[in-house]
Amino acid sequence: MSKTLIQSIEQFDELVKDKGTFLFFKNSTTCPISHAAYEEFENFVADHEEIPCYFLNVQEARPLSNYIAETFAVKHESPQALLFKDGEVAWNASHWKITYSSLQENVKA
């Protein structure tokens, strides 16, 4: 499974409703730290086909990014990786803490 771009609150709500466990990445298209974290995320996705992975670009989907922060009481950051399990945020990391190894350690299908 590859990563899928999510751009609306409706799309996101469907994910939370339909998926048991999935990884979600908030990407900033203008930040070099985010670019580095996104590469770590992409490498993880490529090696872990069994885990559904989604992302948003903050500049294009700010209302969705804010909605996730407010709904799940997780401070907005970008880059940010969030692991959802059973409709809750089970783990999250931001900036330089988003590495292939941190994803591998914390994201279990």
Backbone as JSON, one array per atom type, in Angstrom:
{
  "sequence": "MSKTLIQSIEQFDELVKDKGTFLFFKNSTTCPISHAAYEEFENFVADHEEIPCYFLNVQEARPLSNYIAETFAVKHESPQALLFKDGEVAWNASHWKITYSSLQENVKA",
  "N": [[0.85, -1.18, 0.0], [0.53, 2.2, -0.77], [1.17, 5.65, 0.1], [-1.52, 7.98, 0.69], [-2.9, 11.04, -0.33], [-4.74, 13.19, 1.69], [-7.27, 15.57, 1.83], [-9.55, 16.74, 2.87], [-11.79, 17.32, 5.64], [-13.92, 15.59, 5.69], [-12.96, 13.35, 4.22], [-10.95, 12.56, 6.0], [-12.41, 11.96, 8.35], [-13.77, 9.7, 7.46], [-11.64, 7.89, 7.27], [-10.89, 7.59, 9.97], [-13.21, 6.45, 10.92], [-13.36, 4.08, 9.42], [-10.91, 2.66, 9.48], [-8.8, 0.58, 11.41], [-6.07, 0.82, 12.36], [-3.8, 3.3, 11.39], [-1.25, 5.31, 9.8], [-0.54, 8.75, 9.86], [0.64, 11.64, 8.27], [1.67, 14.95, 8.67], [2.67, 17.32, 6.49], [4.86, 19.96, 5.63], [5.23, 21.89, 2.85], [7.17, 23.79, 2.5], [9.2, 23.7, 4.33], [12.46, 22.78, 5.29], [13.09, 20.93, 7.34], [10.74, 19.48, 7.49], [10.77, 18.38, 4.96], [12.91, 16.58, 5.16], [11.88, 14.86, 7.15], [9.66, 13.91, 5.77], [10.87, 12.38, 3.8], [11.89, 10.31, 5.41], [9.45, 9.23, 6.26], [8.4, 8.44, 3.73], [10.28, 6.41, 3.04], [9.77, 4.6, 5.08], [7.07, 3.95, 4.51], [7.41, 2.69, 2.02], [8.66, 0.33, 2.77], [6.83, -0.9, 4.43], [4.28, -2.12, 3.59], [2.0, -3.17, 4.69], [0.81, -1.38, 6.4], [-1.61, 1.07, 6.47], [-1.13, 4.28, 5.11], [-1.27, 7.81, 5.22], [-1.34, 11.27, 4.22], [-1.11, 14.88, 4.58], [-0.69, 18.07, 3.05], [0.19, 20.85, 4.7], [0.0, 23.52, 3.81], [-1.97, 23.35, 1.87], [-4.11, 22.22, 3.11], [-4.94, 23.39, 5.55], [-7.3, 23.8, 7.21], [-8.04, 21.13, 7.72], [-5.74, 20.17, 9.03], [-5.81, 21.75, 11.37], [-8.26, 20.86, 12.37], [-7.67, 18.17, 13.02], [-5.8, 18.58, 15.08], [-7.41, 19.9, 16.99], [-9.58, 18.1, 17.38], [-8.37, 15.77, 18.33], [-6.83, 16.64, 20.4], [-4.07, 17.14, 20.11], [-1.27, 19.0, 19.89], [-0.79, 21.1, 17.1], [1.77, 20.53, 14.79], [4.27, 20.79, 12.28], [6.75, 19.26, 10.49], [4.67, 16.39, 11.31], [4.0, 13.25, 12.67], [1.41, 10.95, 13.11], [0.02, 8.25, 14.79], [-2.83, 6.44, 14.44], [-5.12, 4.53, 16.27], [-7.92, 2.63, 16.56], [-9.61, 4.93, 16.45], [-8.3, 6.82, 18.0], [-5.42, 8.87, 18.85], [-2.57, 7.16, 19.12], [0.14, 7.47, 19.23], [2.53, 10.06, 18.62], [4.84, 12.16, 16.84], [7.23, 14.77, 16.15], [9.04, 16.98, 13.93], [12.55, 16.55, 14.1], [12.3, 14.16, 15.39], [10.96, 12.42, 13.86], [11.82, 9.72, 12.37], [13.0, 6.99, 10.37], [13.58, 4.82, 12.07], [12.2, 5.56, 14.44], [9.59, 5.52, 13.55], [9.39, 2.82, 12.85], [9.72, 1.61, 15.36], [7.44, 2.47, 16.74], [5.13, 2.23, 15.19], [3.06, -0.22, 14.72], [1.4, -2.72, 13.02]],
  "CA": [[0.0, 0.0, 0.0], [1.31, 3.44, -0.8], [0.56, 6.73, 0.87], [-2.61, 8.65, 0.0], [-3.12, 12.42, 0.07], [-6.07, 13.5, 2.24], [-7.37, 17.03, 1.79], [-10.76, 17.29, 3.49], [-12.21, 16.78, 6.94], [-14.79, 14.45, 5.4], [-12.09, 12.21, 3.89], [-10.26, 12.15, 7.21], [-13.4, 11.33, 9.23], [-14.01, 8.35, 6.92], [-10.5, 7.07, 7.67], [-10.98, 7.29, 11.4], [-14.36, 5.57, 11.09], [-13.21, 2.81, 8.71], [-9.62, 1.99, 9.65], [-8.39, 0.3, 12.77], [-4.77, 1.44, 12.61], [-3.17, 3.92, 10.22], [-0.25, 6.34, 10.04], [-0.88, 10.0, 9.18], [1.78, 12.56, 8.27], [1.43, 16.35, 8.31], [3.84, 17.78, 5.76], [4.96, 21.35, 5.18], [5.93, 21.88, 1.56], [8.17, 24.86, 2.44], [10.13, 23.56, 5.45], [13.49, 21.76, 5.06], [12.97, 19.86, 8.34], [9.6, 18.67, 7.05], [11.22, 17.62, 3.78], [13.72, 15.46, 5.66], [10.98, 13.93, 7.83], [8.83, 13.3, 4.75], [11.69, 11.32, 3.19], [11.89, 9.19, 6.36], [8.1, 8.68, 6.15], [8.3, 7.73, 2.45], [11.07, 5.18, 3.12], [9.02, 3.69, 5.94], [5.91, 3.51, 3.74], [7.87, 1.77, 0.98], [9.04, -0.95, 3.38], [5.77, -1.4, 5.3], [3.06, -2.11, 2.77], [0.86, -3.64, 5.47], [0.27, -0.31, 7.22], [-2.2, 2.16, 5.69], [-0.44, 5.55, 5.37], [-1.91, 8.96, 4.61], [-0.66, 12.52, 4.53], [-1.66, 16.14, 4.07], [0.23, 19.2, 2.93], [-0.42, 21.87, 5.56], [-0.33, 24.72, 3.04], [-3.16, 23.11, 1.05], [-5.19, 21.63, 3.91], [-4.82, 23.93, 6.91], [-8.47, 23.51, 8.03], [-7.96, 19.72, 8.15], [-4.67, 20.08, 10.01], [-6.35, 22.33, 12.61], [-9.32, 19.96, 12.84], [-7.03, 17.02, 13.66], [-5.23, 19.06, 16.34], [-8.49, 20.2, 17.94], [-10.39, 16.92, 17.65], [-7.62, 14.75, 19.06], [-6.07, 17.31, 21.46], [-2.64, 17.0, 19.86], [-0.79, 20.29, 19.39], [-0.38, 21.09, 15.69], [3.15, 20.78, 14.4], [4.62, 20.21, 10.99], [6.13, 17.96, 10.22], [4.14, 15.63, 12.43], [3.5, 11.89, 12.37], [0.42, 10.52, 14.1], [-0.47, 6.89, 14.64], [-4.21, 6.3, 14.91], [-5.59, 3.18, 16.56], [-9.3, 2.61, 17.09], [-10.18, 6.27, 16.56], [-7.53, 7.65, 18.94], [-4.01, 9.02, 18.55], [-1.83, 6.27, 20.01], [1.53, 7.95, 19.26], [2.84, 11.11, 17.65], [6.19, 12.73, 16.91], [7.37, 15.9, 15.23], [10.35, 17.48, 13.53], [13.66, 15.61, 13.95], [11.96, 12.88, 16.03], [10.36, 11.55, 12.84], [12.86, 8.99, 11.67], [12.61, 5.63, 9.98], [13.62, 3.93, 13.23], [11.13, 5.9, 15.38], [8.35, 5.0, 12.96], [9.42, 1.36, 12.95], [9.54, 1.24, 16.76], [6.15, 2.86, 17.3], [4.02, 1.93, 14.3], [2.92, -1.67, 14.55], [0.09, -3.01, 12.44]],
  "C": [[0.89, 1.24, 0.0], [0.61, 4.47, 0.08], [-0.49, 7.44, 0.02], [-2.77, 10.06, 0.56], [-4.57, 12.6, 0.53], [-6.17, 15.02, 2.33], [-8.6, 17.6, 2.49], [-11.06, 16.61, 4.82], [-13.09, 15.55, 6.71], [-13.98, 13.19, 5.07], [-11.43, 11.66, 5.16], [-11.22, 11.42, 8.16], [-13.73, 9.91, 8.77], [-12.87, 7.4, 7.32], [-10.62, 6.63, 9.12], [-12.1, 6.29, 11.65], [-14.08, 4.17, 10.55], [-11.95, 2.02, 9.03], [-9.35, 1.74, 11.12], [-7.13, 1.08, 13.1], [-4.25, 2.05, 11.31], [-2.2, 5.01, 10.67], [-0.61, 7.57, 9.22], [0.28, 10.98, 9.35], [1.33, 13.95, 7.85], [2.72, 16.91, 7.73], [3.75, 19.27, 5.47], [5.79, 21.35, 3.9], [7.04, 22.94, 1.47], [9.27, 24.72, 3.49], [11.17, 22.47, 5.2], [13.45, 20.62, 6.09], [11.84, 18.92, 7.94], [10.0, 17.81, 5.84], [12.03, 16.39, 4.21], [12.84, 14.41, 6.34], [10.09, 13.2, 6.83], [9.59, 12.18, 4.02], [11.76, 10.09, 4.1], [10.54, 8.46, 6.29], [7.95, 7.87, 4.86], [9.08, 6.42, 2.47], [10.36, 4.14, 3.99], [7.82, 3.1, 5.19], [6.31, 2.45, 2.71], [8.18, 0.38, 1.54], [7.93, -1.6, 4.21], [4.41, -1.31, 4.59], [1.81, -2.47, 3.58], [0.17, -2.54, 6.28], [-0.32, 0.79, 6.34], [-1.56, 3.5, 6.1], [-1.09, 6.67, 4.56], [-1.13, 10.21, 4.98], [-1.47, 13.71, 4.06], [-0.51, 17.12, 3.93], [-0.44, 20.37, 3.63], [-0.83, 23.1, 4.76], [-1.62, 24.57, 2.24], [-4.35, 22.64, 1.88], [-5.12, 22.1, 5.36], [-6.07, 23.67, 7.76], [-8.46, 22.06, 8.55], [-6.9, 19.56, 9.22], [-5.14, 20.61, 11.37], [-7.42, 21.43, 13.22], [-8.73, 18.76, 13.57], [-6.48, 17.44, 15.02], [-6.32, 19.27, 17.39], [-9.25, 18.95, 18.34], [-9.67, 15.91, 18.54], [-6.71, 15.33, 20.13], [-4.57, 17.04, 21.35], [-2.18, 18.31, 19.22], [-0.34, 20.17, 17.94], [1.11, 21.38, 15.56], [3.3, 20.27, 12.98], [6.12, 20.34, 10.82], [5.65, 17.28, 11.5], [3.64, 14.28, 11.93], [2.56, 11.5, 13.49], [0.0, 9.09, 13.78], [-1.85, 6.81, 15.26], [-4.52, 4.83, 15.12], [-6.98, 3.3, 17.17], [-9.84, 4.01, 17.38], [-9.47, 7.21, 17.52], [-6.1, 7.8, 18.43], [-3.23, 8.21, 19.59], [-0.38, 6.74, 20.2], [1.65, 9.1, 18.29], [4.25, 11.62, 17.9], [6.26, 13.89, 15.93], [8.84, 16.2, 14.97], [11.4, 16.37, 13.43], [13.38, 14.26, 14.61], [11.28, 11.92, 15.05], [11.49, 10.94, 12.03], [12.32, 7.62, 11.3], [12.56, 4.74, 11.22], [12.52, 4.27, 14.24], [9.78, 5.42, 14.85], [8.29, 3.49, 13.12], [9.16, 0.9, 14.39], [8.11, 1.43, 17.24], [4.93, 2.49, 16.45], [3.99, 0.43, 14.05], [1.51, -1.94, 14.05], [-0.71, -3.92, 13.36]]
}
